[in-house]
Amino acid sequence: MKIKIILVCIFFLFVVCVGCGTKKSSSEPNPVWDGIDIDAYCSLGPIQNLKVQIQKDFTDADRSIRENIKNGEIQEMIWLLEKSDNAQDKASAQTLKLELTERFTNRPFKILPNKLGGTLKKYLLDFGDDVYGLFKSSEKIFSWSDGGAEVAAYKLDQMLGTNLVPLTVERTIDGEKGTIQYFFRNARDGEVGDVHLYSFGMLQIFDYIIGNRDRHIQNILFLPKLNQVVAIDNGASFKAEMCGDCVQLKKYLDVYPKLKERIKLITKEQVEKELGGLLSADSIDHLMNNIDKIR
């Protein structure tokens, strides 16, 4: 029962920070947490209790998962290898990442029939070898949707080492500009009751940094095999500067010492170098201001 209470508290904690952001226009998405009594939820359990739930080591269970991951589950394997402290594992993860990037950027594919929902035009692409990508048009149907933000979210995820956003690249198909993101065949929608606390808490911090006001249950996936969450549909990010002082989120960051150190060291020069071609100067300023407020 205590774990369920803590999970509910975590899910809605992020709203305390988001609530101080800029006011949304009527065309912007409506997060699932609108109207929730945040104080009532967050008074139920202290953040410090989360520490006992975290398992950071590369365990025997992880090795067993590695042996059983099916062919084609490349992103899953990349994330699993990157958890290891072994240099060869990390090198293998980088090799797989480069291969998947090259495949999505240059190789041929088949467009599959699908009934994918959402607000943008989407195609499910088959790249062979049981590897699939989701193409999303960068056409500006809504002002808050941005293909550059999708790729920027992935690149920032790599800079921070959070491993929440699947590999995402830009590509033009038949004259239509858009993005291709790795498609998980064995994921399901995330649910508060079964999300692994380590990755779910990290998602709250990541969303604060990128100014994402559109995180809801339809754009959180859960990978049962790796017991972690996945953050998709990040196109509404980098548009807002978040609240001035988020004390609880700063305390929560103490649960993730490696992430806290990366946030402490990140510079505007690094961000401009990696994301300058994807984000406007204003968006980069929003991003850096959000980072400064929690480090």
C-alpha positions in Angstrom: 0.0 0.0 0.0 2.8 2.4 0.9 4.4 1.8 -2.6 1.2 2.6 -4.4 0.8 5.8 -2.4 4.4 6.8 -3.2 3.8 6.1 -6.9 0.7 8.2 -7.0 2.6 11.0 -5.3 5.5 10.8 -7.8 3.1 10.9 -10.8 1.6 14.2 -9.7 4.6 15.8 -8.1 5.7 17.2 -11.4 2.6 19.3 -11.6 3.7 21.4 -8.7 6.6 22.6 -10.9 4.6 22.8 -14.1 1.9 24.9 -12.5 4.2 27.9 -12.3 4.9 27.8 -16.1 3.4 30.0 -18.7 -0.3 29.9 -19.3 -1.4 27.5 -22.1 -3.4 28.6 -25.1 -6.7 26.9 -25.9 -4.9 24.9 -28.7 -2.4 23.3 -26.4 -2.8 19.8 -25.0 -4.6 19.1 -21.8 -2.5 17.1 -19.3 -4.2 14.3 -17.4 -3.3 15.9 -14.1 -5.4 19.0 -14.6 -7.7 19.6 -11.6 -5.9 17.3 -9.3 -5.4 18.3 -5.6 -1.6 18.1 -5.6 -1.2 19.0 -2.0 -3.4 16.2 -0.9 -1.4 13.6 -2.9 2.0 14.9 -2.1 1.4 15.0 1.7 1.0 11.2 1.7 4.7 10.2 1.7 8.2 11.7 1.8 10.5 11.5 -1.2 13.3 10.0 0.9 11.4 6.7 1.0 12.1 6.3 -2.7 15.7 5.5 -2.1 15.0 2.1 -0.7 13.3 1.2 -4.0 16.2 1.9 -6.3 18.5 -0.9 -7.7 21.4 0.7 -9.6 23.7 -2.3 -10.1 24.0 -4.4 -13.2 22.4 -7.4 -11.6 22.1 -11.1 -12.6 18.5 -10.4 -13.6 19.8 -7.9 -16.1 22.1 -10.4 -17.6 19.3 -12.9 -17.9 17.2 -10.3 -19.8 20.1 -9.6 -22.1 20.3 -13.3 -23.1 16.6 -13.4 -23.9 16.1 -10.2 -25.8 14.8 -11.1 -29.2 16.4 -10.2 -32.5 15.4 -6.7 -33.6 15.1 -5.2 -30.1 18.1 -2.9 -30.7 17.1 0.0 -28.6 16.3 -2.3 -25.7 19.7 -3.9 -26.0 21.4 -0.5 -26.2 19.9 0.7 -22.9 20.7 -2.6 -21.2 24.3 -2.5 -22.3 24.7 1.1 -21.2 23.7 0.1 -17.7 26.9 -2.0 -17.4 30.1 -0.8 -16.0 32.0 -3.0 -18.5 33.8 -1.0 -21.2 33.1 -3.6 -23.8 29.4 -3.5 -23.1 29.4 0.3 -23.5 31.4 0.1 -26.7 28.8 -2.5 -28.0 26.0 -0.1 -27.1 27.7 2.7 -29.1 28.1 0.4 -32.2 24.5 -0.6 -32.1 23.4 3.0 -31.7 25.4 4.0 -34.8 24.0 1.1 -36.8 20.4 2.0 -35.9 21.0 5.7 -36.7 22.4 4.8 -40.1 19.5 2.4 -40.8 16.9 5.1 -39.9 18.7 7.8 -41.8 19.6 6.1 -45.1 18.3 2.6 -45.6 15.2 1.6 -47.5 11.9 0.6 -45.8 8.4 -0.5 -46.3 5.4 1.6 -45.1 3.1 -0.7 -43.2 -0.7 -0.2 -42.8 -1.5 1.1 -39.3 -4.2 2.8 -37.2 -1.9 5.0 -35.2 -3.6 7.8 -33.3 -2.4 11.3 -32.4 -2.5 14.8 -34.0 0.2 14.4 -36.6 0.5 12.3 -39.8 2.3 9.0 -38.9 3.7 6.0 -40.8 4.9 2.7 -39.3 8.1 1.8 -41.2 9.6 -1.7 -41.5 13.4 -1.6 -41.9 13.9 -5.3 -42.0 15.4 -7.6 -39.4 12.4 -7.0 -37.2 13.4 -3.4 -36.7 10.6 -0.7 -37.0 10.5 3.0 -36.9 7.7 5.5 -36.5 7.7 8.4 -39.0 6.0 11.5 -37.8 5.5 14.5 -40.1 6.9 17.8 -39.1 4.0 19.6 -40.7 2.9 22.3 -38.2 -0.7 21.4 -37.5 -0.5 22.9 -34.0 1.9 25.6 -32.9 3.1 23.5 -30.0 4.2 20.6 -32.2 7.8 20.6 -33.4 9.8 17.9 -35.1 13.0 19.6 -34.1 12.0 19.2 -30.5 11.5 15.5 -30.9 15.2 15.1 -32.0 16.4 17.6 -29.5 14.7 15.6 -26.7 16.5 12.5 -27.8 19.9 14.2 -28.0 19.5 15.9 -24.6 18.5 12.5 -23.2 21.8 11.2 -24.4 23.7 14.1 -23.0 22.1 13.5 -19.6 22.3 9.8 -19.7 18.7 9.3 -18.7 17.9 6.8 -21.5 14.2 7.6 -21.6 13.8 8.7 -25.2 14.2 6.2 -28.0 16.6 7.0 -30.9 15.1 9.7 -33.0 16.4 11.1 -36.3 15.3 13.6 -39.0 14.4 12.2 -42.4 12.5 13.4 -45.5 10.2 10.8 -47.1 8.7 11.6 -50.6 9.3 15.3 -50.0 7.7 15.3 -46.6 10.0 16.3 -43.7 9.6 14.5 -40.4 11.3 12.4 -37.8 11.7 8.7 -37.3 11.7 7.3 -33.8 12.5 3.7 -32.8 9.2 1.7 -32.4 8.9 -0.7 -29.6 6.9 -3.8 -30.5 6.6 -5.2 -27.0 5.8 -2.0 -25.0 2.4 -1.1 -23.5 1.0 2.1 -22.1 2.5 3.1 -18.8 0.4 2.8 -15.7 1.2 4.5 -12.3 0.7 1.2 -10.5 3.4 -0.7 -12.2 6.1 1.8 -13.2 9.6 1.2 -12.0 10.3 4.1 -9.6 13.9 4.7 -10.7 13.1 5.5 -14.3 9.7 7.1 -13.6 11.2 9.6 -11.1 13.9 10.4 -13.6 11.2 11.2 -16.2 9.7 13.9 -13.9 13.1 15.6 -13.8 13.7 15.2 -17.5 10.3 16.7 -18.3 11.0 19.7 -16.1 14.3 20.4 -17.8 12.8 20.2 -21.3 9.7 22.2 -20.3 7.3 19.4 -21.4 3.7 20.4 -20.5 2.2 17.5 -22.5 3.2 14.4 -20.5 0.2 12.1 -20.0 -0.5 8.4 -20.0 -0.8 8.1 -23.8 2.8 9.2 -24.3 4.4 7.2 -21.6 5.3 3.6 -22.5 6.4 0.8 -20.2 8.8 -2.0 -21.2 8.0 -5.0 -18.9 11.2 -6.8 -20.0 13.5 -4.0 -18.8 11.1 -2.7 -16.2 11.4 0.9 -17.2 9.4 3.8 -18.7 9.8 5.3 -22.2 9.1 9.0 -23.0 7.6 9.4 -26.5 5.9 12.4 -28.2 8.2 15.1 -27.0 7.3 17.7 -29.7 5.6 20.1 -27.3 8.8 20.5 -25.3 11.3 23.4 -25.1 8.5 26.0 -25.3 8.2 27.0 -21.7 10.3 28.1 -18.7 9.2 26.3 -15.6 8.7 27.6 -12.1 11.3 29.7 -10.2 11.9 27.5 -7.3 11.0 23.8 -7.2 12.2 22.7 -3.8 10.7 19.2 -3.9 12.2 18.4 -7.3 15.6 19.5 -6.2 15.3 17.1 -3.3 14.1 14.4 -5.6 17.2 15.0 -7.8 19.3 13.8 -4.9 18.0 10.3 -5.6 19.9 10.3 -8.9 23.5 11.3 -8.1 24.9 10.6 -11.6 22.2 12.7 -13.3 22.7 15.4 -10.7 26.3 15.6 -11.6 25.7 15.7 -15.3 23.1 18.5 -14.8 25.7 20.4 -12.7 28.3 20.2 -15.5 26.2 20.9 -18.6 27.0 24.2 -20.3 25.1 26.5 -22.7 28.0 26.0 -25.2 27.5 22.2 -25.1 23.7 22.6 -25.6 24.2 25.1 -28.5 26.6 22.7 -30.2 24.3 19.7 -29.9 20.9 21.3 -30.3 21.5 24.6 -32.0 20.3 23.3 -35.4 17.1 22.0 -33.8 16.0 24.6 -31.4 15.6 28.4 -31.5 17.7 30.7 -29.3 14.6 31.3 -27.1 14.1 27.6 -26.7 17.7 27.1 -25.7 17.4 29.9 -23.2 14.3 28.3 -21.7 16.2 25.0 -21.4 19.2 26.5 -19.7 17.0 28.5 -17.3 15.2 25.3 -16.3 18.5 23.6 -15.8 19.8 26.5 -13.7 16.8 26.3 -11.4 17.3 22.8 -10.3 21.0 22.5 -10.1 
